[in-house]
Amino acid sequence: MRIGMGVPRTVHARREARVPIEVAVHIGGHPALPGVEATFTENVSPRGARVLSSRRWKINDRLTITTLTGTFRSMARVAYCEVKPQAGFAIGLEFLEPSGNWVFAVGHGN
């Protein structure tokens, strides 16, 4: 038997709900592809985010995430990386050293 094949994974419940919102971010630190990628979140919470990426990441990769506004920055751990057909990848991030705050624009068009 190969390790990791057919072994049930423990599922952990999230402690807080994620807010479905697009926030422009920079992510960097890919081990094979240097540089910073400009992209968007799909949802965020105080402990993590789901981010779109054109790059495939490995579980437990470390990266930096920063909002384009500069109001939030953190080192993060990749919790998962899912293929999104015609859209690259969706990566789940766990914030390790968050600093600052997410700023959400509420009431567009008011």
C-alpha angles and dihedrals in degrees: 000000000000116000113256094021116114094353112132115241122224111243116216120203116232114249094215138022120259119234112232101229139133112235121175110239142168118227124189143164102077106166095222103028114051122207138058124288121213110215145132139261121237093201139351142200134175089268103040152339144224109235133185116233137178088212130076111237130195125232110268094021110144122227142162122244123194130173113238088238089057093232094120134036133167146157106240141192121225107239095180142348119210128187113242109199110241090357107071115234140334113217126196112218131199111203112231104178108014119185127179128007139283109248114210122196106225128188101024110193095021 
